[in-house]
Amino acid sequence: MIKNAVFTKLIKHTIATLLAVSLLSGCGFKLRGDYLLPEEFETLYVSSTDKHGELTRMVKQHLKVNEVNLETKGSATIPELRILNDSLDRRTLSLFENGQVAEYELTYTVRYEIRFSYDRPRYFQFELYRNYQDNPDRALAKSRELTLLRTEMRSEAANKILRNLATIKL
């Protein structure tokens, strides 16, 4: 009797797990950061106007995680991802009563192109936005928060570039 109860419970858990997995895969769910890149991007050359920039480094890391072979030199047969520029701008959103800035809007703009030997370059641009509250009384903490926001925006930009690579129709 006890063996039947344990066996029945095991079957119920197995069926529930299989049902959950099939529902998640059926709706198109997949883990973030794991992109199904086209075969043409199995090997890629990444170049940038800022070779040692944080965005370039993050894009290369994301590509390596997705098992893309990164070439050190460009070639006519290898597609090239060229990061043209990235810039961070801010504008004032609100002021304190004394006239000091209370809140900024950060705008991170990224421009890049993808080159294929058989096609003309394809240009892309996007912007990411974040609000940042400034407090002159806590300058050190706010400086650290701003650094973290910049890093987060660059990481999101690298993810967006890879998502775009995964959707390119060749």
C-alpha positions in Angstrom: 0.0 0.0 0.0 2.8 2.4 0.9 4.7 1.6 -2.3 1.5 2.4 -4.4 1.2 5.8 -2.7 4.9 6.6 -3.3 4.6 5.4 -6.9 1.4 7.4 -7.5 3.0 10.6 -6.0 6.1 10.1 -8.2 4.0 9.8 -11.3 2.0 12.9 -10.4 5.2 14.9 -9.9 6.6 13.6 -13.2 3.5 14.5 -15.1 3.4 18.0 -13.5 7.0 18.6 -14.4 6.5 17.5 -18.0 3.4 19.7 -18.3 5.2 22.7 -16.9 8.2 22.2 -19.3 5.9 21.7 -22.3 3.9 24.8 -21.5 7.0 26.9 -21.1 8.6 25.7 -24.3 5.3 25.9 -26.2 4.9 29.6 -25.4 8.4 30.4 -26.6 10.0 30.9 -23.2 13.7 30.8 -23.1 16.4 31.9 -20.7 17.7 35.5 -21.2 21.2 35.7 -22.5 20.9 32.6 -24.6 20.3 33.6 -28.2 19.8 31.4 -31.2 22.1 33.2 -33.6 22.1 32.4 -37.4 24.8 30.1 -38.7 26.4 33.1 -40.5 27.4 34.4 -37.0 29.2 31.3 -35.8 32.4 33.3 -36.6 32.4 37.0 -36.2 34.8 39.9 -36.2 34.0 42.6 -33.7 35.6 46.0 -34.2 35.0 49.4 -32.6 36.1 52.9 -32.6 36.8 52.4 -28.9 38.6 49.0 -28.9 38.9 48.8 -25.2 35.6 50.4 -24.3 33.2 48.8 -21.8 30.5 48.2 -24.4 32.8 46.4 -26.8 34.1 44.2 -24.0 30.6 43.3 -22.9 29.5 42.5 -26.4 32.4 40.2 -26.9 31.7 38.5 -23.5 28.0 38.0 -24.5 29.1 36.6 -27.9 31.6 34.1 -26.2 28.8 32.9 -23.9 26.7 32.2 -27.0 29.6 30.2 -28.4 30.5 32.6 -31.2 34.1 32.3 -32.5 35.6 35.8 -32.4 38.3 36.5 -35.0 41.1 38.9 -34.2 41.4 40.2 -37.8 38.8 41.1 -40.3 38.3 39.1 -43.5 36.2 39.3 -46.6 34.5 36.0 -45.7 33.7 36.8 -42.1 30.8 39.1 -41.0 31.9 42.1 -39.1 30.0 43.8 -36.2 31.3 47.3 -35.9 30.4 49.4 -32.9 30.5 53.0 -34.3 29.9 54.9 -31.1 28.1 54.9 -27.8 27.4 58.1 -25.9 25.7 58.9 -22.6 23.9 62.2 -22.3 21.8 63.7 -19.5 19.1 66.3 -19.3 17.5 67.9 -16.3 14.1 66.6 -15.3 13.4 68.5 -12.1 15.0 71.0 -9.7 15.0 71.5 -5.9 13.5 74.7 -4.5 17.0 76.2 -4.2 17.6 75.7 -7.9 19.9 72.6 -7.7 19.2 69.7 -10.0 17.1 67.0 -8.3 16.6 64.5 -11.2 18.2 63.8 -14.5 17.2 61.6 -17.4 20.2 59.6 -18.8 20.1 58.7 -22.5 22.5 56.1 -23.7 22.8 56.0 -27.5 24.4 53.2 -29.4 25.2 53.1 -33.2 26.6 50.0 -34.9 26.7 48.3 -38.2 26.9 44.8 -39.5 28.9 44.1 -42.6 28.7 41.1 -44.9 31.0 40.5 -47.8 28.1 40.0 -50.2 25.9 42.9 -49.0 26.1 46.5 -48.1 26.4 47.4 -44.4 23.3 47.5 -42.3 23.2 50.3 -39.8 21.4 50.2 -36.4 20.8 52.7 -33.7 18.9 52.6 -30.4 18.6 54.6 -27.2 18.1 53.5 -23.6 16.7 55.8 -20.9 17.0 55.9 -17.1 16.0 58.4 -14.5 18.6 59.4 -12.0 17.9 61.3 -8.8 20.7 63.5 -7.6 21.3 64.5 -4.0 24.2 67.0 -3.3 24.2 65.9 0.3 25.1 62.3 -0.7 27.5 63.0 -3.5 29.7 59.8 -3.0 26.7 57.5 -2.9 25.1 59.1 -5.9 28.4 58.9 -7.8 28.5 55.1 -7.2 24.8 54.8 -8.2 25.5 56.7 -11.5 28.5 54.3 -12.2 26.2 51.3 -11.6 23.5 52.8 -13.9 26.0 53.2 -16.7 27.2 49.6 -16.3 23.7 48.4 -16.3 22.8 50.4 -19.4 25.9 49.1 -21.3 25.0 45.5 -20.3 21.4 46.0 -21.6 22.8 47.5 -24.8 25.1 44.5 -25.3 22.0 42.2 -24.8 20.0 44.3 -27.3 22.7 44.0 -29.9 22.7 40.2 -29.6 18.9 40.1 -29.7 19.1 42.1 -32.9 21.8 39.7 -34.4 19.4 36.8 -33.6 16.6 38.4 -35.6 18.6 39.5 -38.8 17.2 37.9 -41.9 20.0 37.1 -44.4 
